[in-house]
């Protein structure tokens, strides 16, 4: 019997997923969590084979929880609405075994679980295409700068924190806007977030 924990903050979906998987003869949903924190607690208590997680949940996201489960015997499947290259990249680094989209047919989930239990990985085809067509164009330093901008830091504060001159920081910002093809800092943050590139 494949033991499963599901983490999903939308109650109706959590109930529906649980009911669907319980219909499978070789699967049993042993725990349900409303956020990433609860998911981690349940995985440690119940030692399931599989943990299915949404990404955007309160207290702790599915990706944060997956990163904390690296090295555990429980295999993580991300089930999300978001086909974002940055999320997919983070999921792969966290050794997530499956990344599926919520609009996939429900029978695909049960099939994916069995495939993953056989030691293989299952990634939604849209994500694989996206990952190859959507690399983050910013250098490590440019990423640092945009992360500080997103934290609400001024040019002066960024310069101090990174030991750069104000002029250098302004140059970085203009290169970032250019690379992301946006007109201002707010649009840059918004696009960077939308692509899932923030850590």
C-alpha positions in Angstrom: 0.0 0.0 0.0 1.4 3.4 -1.0 1.0 5.8 1.9 0.3 9.4 0.9 0.2 12.8 2.7 -1.4 15.7 0.8 -0.7 19.4 1.5 -3.1 21.9 -0.1 -4.5 25.1 1.4 -7.8 25.0 -0.6 -10.0 22.7 1.6 -12.3 21.6 -1.2 -9.4 20.5 -3.4 -7.7 18.8 -0.4 -10.9 16.8 0.2 -11.4 15.9 -3.5 -7.7 14.8 -4.0 -7.9 12.7 -0.8 -11.2 11.0 -2.0 -9.8 10.4 -5.5 -6.6 8.8 -4.3 -8.4 6.7 -1.7 -10.4 5.1 -4.5 -7.1 3.5 -5.8 -6.7 0.0 -4.5 -3.0 0.4 -3.9 -3.1 3.8 -2.2 -4.1 5.3 1.1 -4.2 8.9 2.1 -2.8 8.9 5.7 -2.7 12.6 6.3 -3.9 16.0 5.0 -2.2 19.3 5.7 -3.3 22.9 5.0 0.2 24.4 4.8 3.9 23.5 4.4 4.5 23.5 8.2 1.7 20.9 8.8 3.0 18.9 5.9 6.5 18.6 7.4 5.0 17.6 10.8 2.8 14.9 9.2 5.7 13.5 7.1 7.9 13.2 10.2 5.1 11.5 12.2 3.5 9.3 9.6 6.5 8.4 7.4 4.5 8.3 4.1 5.9 7.1 0.8 4.7 10.2 -1.1 3.9 13.8 -0.1 1.8 15.7 -2.7 2.2 19.5 -2.2 0.9 22.7 -3.6 3.5 25.5 -3.9 1.8 28.6 -2.7 0.5 27.8 0.8 0.5 29.8 4.1 3.3 29.6 6.7 5.6 27.6 4.4 5.4 27.1 0.7 5.5 23.6 -0.9 9.0 24.4 -2.3 10.3 25.4 1.1 8.9 22.3 2.7 10.4 20.1 -0.2 13.8 21.6 0.4 13.5 20.6 4.1 12.7 17.1 3.1 15.8 16.5 1.0 17.3 13.3 2.1 14.1 11.9 3.7 12.7 8.7 2.3 9.4 10.4 1.4 9.1 11.3 -2.3 7.7 14.8 -3.0 5.3 15.6 -5.8 4.5 19.2 -6.5 0.9 19.7 -7.8 0.3 23.3 -8.7 -1.4 25.8 -11.0 1.9 27.5 -11.7 4.0 26.5 -14.7 6.9 28.7 -13.9 10.5 27.9 -14.9 12.0 29.3 -11.6 9.7 27.1 -9.5 10.5 24.1 -11.6 14.2 24.8 -11.3 13.9 25.0 -7.5 11.8 21.8 -7.4 14.4 19.9 -9.4 17.2 21.1 -7.0 15.1 20.0 -4.0 15.0 16.5 -5.6 11.2 16.7 -6.2 10.2 13.5 -8.0 7.1 14.9 -9.7 5.9 18.3 -10.9 2.3 18.2 -12.2 -0.2 20.9 -13.1 -3.6 21.0 -11.5 -5.4 21.0 -14.8 -4.0 17.6 -15.7 -6.5 14.8 -15.9 -7.0 13.2 -12.4 -6.0 9.7 -13.5 -2.6 11.1 -14.4 -1.9 11.7 -10.7 -2.4 8.1 -9.7 -0.2 6.9 -12.7 2.5 9.5 -11.8 2.5 8.2 -8.2 3.1 4.6 -9.3 5.8 5.7 -11.8 7.6 7.6 -9.0 7.3 4.6 -6.6 9.1 2.7 -9.4 12.0 5.1 -9.1 11.3 7.3 -12.0 10.5 11.0 -12.2 7.4 12.6 -13.7 7.4 16.2 -15.0 4.6 18.0 -16.8 5.7 18.4 -20.5 4.8 22.1 -20.4 7.4 22.6 -17.7 10.2 20.9 -19.5 9.6 23.1 -22.5 9.4 26.2 -20.3 12.6 25.3 -18.4 14.6 25.2 -21.6 13.1 28.4 -23.1 13.2 30.4 -20.0 16.6 30.7 -18.4 17.1 33.6 -15.9 19.2 36.2 -17.8 20.6 37.9 -14.8 24.1 37.4 -13.4 24.6 36.4 -9.7 25.4 40.1 -8.8 22.3 41.4 -10.7 20.2 38.9 -8.9 21.5 40.2 -5.6 20.6 43.7 -6.6 17.1 42.9 -7.7 16.5 40.9 -4.5 17.6 44.0 -2.5 15.3 46.2 -4.6 12.5 43.8 -3.8 13.3 44.1 -0.1 12.6 47.9 -0.5 16.2 49.0 -0.3 17.2 52.3 -1.9 20.1 52.7 -4.3 22.2 54.1 -1.4 21.4 51.1 0.9 22.2 48.6 -1.9 25.5 50.4 -2.5 26.4 50.2 1.2 25.3 46.5 1.6 27.2 45.3 -1.5 30.2 47.7 -1.1 29.6 49.4 -4.4 29.3 53.0 -5.5 25.9 54.5 -6.2 26.8 54.9 -9.8 27.6 51.2 -10.1 24.3 50.2 -8.5 22.5 52.5 -10.9 24.3 50.8 -13.8 23.3 47.4 -12.5 19.7 48.5 -12.3 19.6 49.9 -15.8 21.2 46.6 -17.1 18.5 44.6 -15.1 15.7 46.7 -16.6 17.2 46.2 -20.1 17.6 42.4 -19.7 14.1 42.0 -18.3 12.7 44.3 -21.0 10.8 46.5 -18.4 10.5 50.2 -17.8 11.0 50.5 -14.0 11.9 48.7 -10.8 8.3 47.7 -9.9 7.9 46.0 -13.3 11.2 44.3 -12.9 10.3 42.9 -9.5 6.9 41.8 -10.8 8.4 40.0 -13.9 11.1 38.4 -11.8 8.4 37.1 -9.4 6.1 36.0 -12.1 8.9 33.9 -13.6 9.5 32.3 -10.2 13.2 33.4 -10.1 13.2 34.7 -6.6 14.7 32.2 -4.2 
